[in-house]
Amino acid sequence: MSIEDRDLAVELVKGYGYPSEADFDTGKALDAQADVKYFAEALHDIGYLTSDPEEYIAKAFTPVDLTLGK
């Protein structure tokens, strides 16, 4: 999926709750599933994503253990 509406893309990016420096320090900034959920729900709310956001997340997101090999 790509967004060709530049204004929409800018609005979504500006509306996202970016993590603070403290979030990065505590490890709370790395929540990819929450990121996918934010954008899926936002795109669904404006009609750009027609499928159920939860179904989309289940298909589009796969958790990865970044601690493997440490």
C-alpha positions in Angstrom: 0.0 0.0 0.0 1.3 3.4 -0.8 -0.2 6.8 -0.1 -0.1 9.1 -3.1 -1.9 11.9 -1.2 1.0 14.0 0.1 -1.1 16.0 2.5 -2.6 12.9 4.0 0.8 11.4 4.5 2.0 14.6 6.2 -1.0 14.6 8.5 -0.5 11.0 9.5 3.2 11.5 10.3 2.6 14.7 12.2 -0.3 13.1 14.2 1.8 10.2 15.3 2.8 10.2 19.0 6.6 10.0 18.6 8.5 8.6 21.6 10.4 10.9 23.9 14.1 10.6 24.8 13.0 9.0 28.1 11.0 6.4 26.2 14.1 5.5 24.3 16.1 5.3 27.6 13.6 2.9 29.1 13.1 0.8 26.0 9.5 1.8 25.6 10.1 3.5 22.2 10.4 0.2 20.3 6.8 -1.0 19.8 6.5 -1.8 16.1 3.1 -3.4 16.6 1.7 -0.2 18.2 3.1 1.7 15.2 1.4 -0.6 12.7 -1.8 -0.3 14.7 -1.7 3.5 14.7 -1.4 3.8 11.0 -3.8 0.9 10.2 -6.5 2.5 12.4 -5.8 6.0 11.1 -6.0 4.8 7.5 -9.2 2.8 8.2 -10.8 5.9 9.9 -10.5 7.9 6.7 -11.6 5.1 4.5 -8.2 4.5 2.9 -7.9 1.0 4.4 -11.1 -0.9 3.8 -10.3 -4.0 5.7 -10.7 -4.4 9.5 -7.6 -2.8 11.1 -7.1 -5.8 13.5 -7.2 -8.2 10.5 -4.8 -6.1 8.6 -2.4 -6.0 11.6 -2.6 -9.8 12.0 -1.6 -10.2 8.4 0.9 -7.4 8.1 2.8 -7.7 11.4 5.1 -10.5 12.6 6.9 -10.1 15.9 10.6 -10.6 15.8 12.7 -11.4 18.8 15.6 -8.9 18.6 17.4 -10.4 21.6 18.2 -13.7 19.8 21.9 -14.3 19.6 22.7 -12.0 22.6 
